[in-house]
């Protein structure tokens, strides 16, 4: 049964993280358009994108997506704990990864 819980948690964590990342990216794209008056860089490595713009976009998206994924995964862990009565595999005290 613990193996099934591990699979459930893996799926929950993955879906939460990917969903949060996708939603955050869409919000950042819209915010950039409003703030900068143009689309965000599609590929910051493109030489046609200024270095400053590439660094700013990479920093903003990296930090925001990582934060959103962490928050979503924490909420998923909280939901998992409420429904199963225990922390997800890998978060339990004494679990080794």
C-alpha positions in Angstrom: 0.0 0.0 0.0 2.9 2.4 0.7 4.0 1.9 -2.9 0.6 3.0 -4.1 0.8 6.1 -1.9 4.1 6.8 -3.3 2.7 6.7 -6.9 -0.2 8.9 -5.9 2.1 11.4 -4.3 4.4 11.5 -7.3 1.5 12.1 -9.6 0.0 14.8 -7.3 3.3 16.6 -6.9 4.0 16.5 -10.6 0.6 17.8 -11.7 0.6 20.5 -9.0 4.1 21.7 -10.1 3.5 21.6 -13.8 0.1 23.3 -13.5 1.6 26.1 -11.3 4.5 26.6 -13.7 2.2 26.8 -16.7 -0.2 29.2 -15.0 2.7 31.4 -13.7 4.3 31.5 -17.2 1.0 32.7 -18.7 0.6 35.4 -16.1 4.2 36.5 -16.5 3.7 36.7 -20.3 0.7 39.0 -19.9 2.4 41.1 -17.2 5.4 41.6 -19.4 3.2 42.7 -22.3 1.5 45.3 -20.1 4.7 46.6 -18.5 7.0 46.5 -21.5 4.5 47.1 -24.2 5.8 44.1 -26.2 5.9 40.4 -26.1 8.5 38.8 -23.7 11.5 37.3 -25.4 10.7 33.8 -26.8 14.3 32.8 -26.5 16.5 34.9 -24.2 19.6 33.3 -25.9 18.7 35.0 -29.2 21.3 37.6 -30.1 18.5 39.9 -31.2 17.3 40.1 -27.6 19.3 42.7 -25.5 21.4 41.2 -22.8 19.6 43.2 -20.1 16.2 42.1 -21.3 17.4 38.5 -21.5 18.7 38.6 -17.9 15.6 40.3 -16.5 13.3 37.8 -18.2 15.3 34.8 -17.1 15.5 36.1 -13.5 11.8 36.9 -13.3 10.6 33.7 -14.9 13.0 31.5 -13.0 12.2 32.9 -9.6 8.4 33.1 -10.2 8.1 29.6 -11.6 10.2 28.1 -8.9 8.1 29.9 -6.2 4.8 28.9 -7.8 5.9 25.2 -8.1 7.1 25.2 -4.4 3.8 26.7 -3.2 1.7 24.3 -5.3 3.7 21.3 -4.1 3.4 22.4 -0.5 -0.4 22.7 -0.9 -0.5 19.2 -2.5 1.5 17.8 0.4 -0.9 19.4 2.9 -3.9 18.0 1.0 -2.2 14.6 0.9 -1.5 14.7 4.6 -5.1 15.7 5.4 -6.6 12.9 3.3 -4.2 10.1 4.2 -3.3 11.1 7.8 0.4 11.1 7.0 3.0 13.2 5.2 3.8 12.1 1.6 6.7 9.7 1.0 10.0 11.5 1.1 8.6 14.2 3.5 8.1 11.9 6.5 10.6 12.3 9.4 13.2 9.6 9.2 12.6 8.9 5.4 15.8 8.8 3.4 15.7 9.9 -0.2 
